[in-house]
């Protein structure tokens, strides 16, 4: 194991896409998924504890909490879908059971629910089967299964009945009852025209279901009895026949949460409605709307209002309503403040902080302040504090941000966008740009340790700028692929970079020259870090190995099995390395690197880790991922102690503020002071008026009380006289009662004496009877002893006879044993002699066989040599065959060429013969020249004849070559 341990400390973010992803454990603790963990967040103390997910979990599908708030069920998708149940009352949230679909092939469980007594669990499997499972989860026993056949279903138990289950979905609303070992449907309602997104039990018979068209369907005993609209202001309950006439484009009711006074439901983007019961039977009235407020830090503040509510939950005492959204945000509101609100609309507040809702692409820290800067594809930049675990600042921009770097002072920030990089001030309540640089698509940027320079990457070029003059000092060119990571040396004299081209370069930050290089084209590097002495480079990439590079050479490689490393970081003390994987896990590796694979792996994120960094005091490890979460790890040793700091870090408390903002704040403060003075005057005047009113009321009340006191005095005197009369009558009654009681006591005393005499007589008679019984017992015992003594003597004599017989039998048995032993020894000698002869013969045959084997081995070796020679000959013949085939192909080509030439010559001969014939027929006068023409013709024929002979010879050669090829084959 590694000498250094990473312990989960705090996490910022919410994992979306999980059904029922926000739950109340108790009045002040919520549970929600983040990364590959379930987080228990204490609302009062703002602290967290973690329930790590299972190893190699591909995705988390659903969550559910039991009715007694003790057990948490988490559905995960791995090679096989599983449901893990945790005991929340245990300190470490111990894992109790792991449920599966048994022999049925289940890919995922999309929703779950516990029974009211927390003994049973239902789980809805996904498509294409859509099977509903019913477990006794403590025994890991499947009680029943049934196919629901619907997309996007939700399931729940009746809060008063373990055997009754509701399943709803697209065109589906079914109620099942567990009877006779099976789940049987008890209703028959056609819901083809409705897409039910959520439902909730209001009583044992009544269910309210929400649709994507903004309707709330009311069901009684499985049949639809009416509907409500989340957009209508009056509390009207419509008939089920009118549901088809509702508008098609209405708010989606994605979540419903019941409570004692009614229920809360989502009513479109950023809106939650509260419905309460009315005095009318089976009726509900909408009396409040709760909105997600606009966010002033967003580029478009109304974007926050467009979030869709994914989960609603109410605390056990019904004091708090919490909600999660599809953009990974958590909100809450106290219901008492909603009820006390004068108006119908209220606003949510963030449960903890605003989170990222997209892939986090950049991570940076500074030296002078405990700040963390992150940027994401959700267009926002956020500043966190790892000491207070709080969000300090955040701002949204118009375009996506790819990289971020904090200045060592913590007062400035550099952010890379698609068209430029911006240098910005971190003000008291804003992030404001003051300089822009034309570096497009900057995916990596970093300040030097001194803060006087910064490096920014544009594709395969690294630009170095001065932070004082803003001039482009150097351009480092040499990478053939995109630069993925870079790091400054401790003295800022060197810069190390790695890229997709498999190159790790070390640059001189003063001259811009490349001092060393290590190129491995088979690996695309994704991250690197430097050792504390700046002599060793550690790099990770696509080949799933960790490389230790020194002096342009790879000293050591450590394979990561099947996990691809995405990023790497090292403690400033040099005690350990931390790597992030494509599975979202973090590995702690001891340094110097061990000879064998040795690391400690932690479950962290649900997507590949993009960036990782260790704080300057080695107290915390920070990781961000594509799941949009920031995880803070506490670095400790094996004994649980924090790492020793080389020097104490004192963080600065200074903040930046512009002059105009300061003047505005001062003006605002003056206005507030004047307003406070005015309010004081008004309050004093109001207090005086109230004092006057209260004094008058006190006078009136004192007069009333004086009159009441006098009337009470008179009543008291009347009561005293009545009391004295009652006391006299009471004394007379007491004396009469005492005389009666004394007479009764005398009678009871006489009865007691009579009973005592009777009991003495009974006791004497019983003692006589006992004496008689004892005497009879003694006589009976004497008779029995005499009888059994006689029997014992008989048995003793019989035993003596049996002993004599056994002695004789033993003697006979010993004699037979001696005889059998003698016979056995003789037989053993005979057998020994026989088998020794056989052994000699076998040995002789073995020697012969060994000689034959040696001869056969020699023959075998010679045959193998011959086979090898034959193989060589075959290879040679194959080569010759290939050569001959090449010659044949070339000869065939020559034959084709010659045939074409012959055809051309034949054509020319035919043409000339035709010309001769025409000349002979037409011009008889030219007969004189006939001899000359014949001579020419004969010469031409002589020229053609050798060509024909050559063609014949080539044909014969081709035939011979063909025969030879056939023989070789």
Buried (B, 14 or more C-beta within 10 A) or exposed (E): EBEBBBEBBBBBBBBBEBBBBBBBBBEBBBBBBBBBBBBBBBBEEEEBBBBBBBEBBEBBBBBBBBBEBBBBBBBBBBEEBBBBBBBBEEEEBEBBBEBBBEEEEBBBBBBBBBBBEBBBBBBBBBEEBBBBBBBEBBEEEBBBBBEBBBEBBBBBBBBEBBBBBBBBBBBBBBBBBBEEEEBEEBBEBEBEEBBBBBBBBBEEEBBBBBBBBBBBBBBBEBEBBBBBBBBEEEBBBBEBEEBEEBEEEBBBBBBBBBBEBBBBBBBBBBBBBBBBBBEEEBBBBBBBBBBBBBBEBBEEEEBBBBBBBBBBBBBEEEEBBBBBBBBBBBBBBBBEEBEEEEEBEBBBEBBBBBBBBBBBBBBBBBBBBBBBBBBBBBBBBBBBBBEEBBBBBBBBBEEBBBBBBBBBBBBBBBBBBEEBBBBBBBBEEBBEEEBBBEBEBBBBBBBBBEBBBBBBBBBBBBBBBEBEEEEBBBEBEBBEBBBBBBBBBEEBBBBBBBBBBBBBBBBBBEEBEBBBEBEBEEBBBBBBBBBBEBEBBBBBBBBBBBBBBBEEEBEBEBEBEEBBBBBBBBBBBBBBBBBBBBBBBBBBBBBEBEEEEEBBBBBBBBBBBBBBBBBBBBBBBBBBBBBBBBBBBBBBBEEEEEBEEEEEBEBEEEEBEBEEBEEEBEEEEEEEEEEEEEEEEEEEEEEEEEEEEEEEEEEEEEEEEEEEEEEEEEEEEEEEEEEEEEEEEEEEEEEEEEEEEEEEEEEEEEEEEEEEEEEEEEEEEEEEEEEEEEEEEEEEEEEEEEEEEEEEEEEEEEEEEEEEEEEEEEEEEEEEEEEEEEEEEEEEEEEEEEEEEEEEEEEEEEEEEEEEEEEEEEEEEEEEEEEEEEEEEEEEBEEEBEEBEEEBEEBEEEBEEBEEEBEEBEEEBEEBEEEBEEBEEEEEEEEEEEEEBEEEBEEBEEEBEEEEEEBEEBEEEBEEBEEEBEEEE
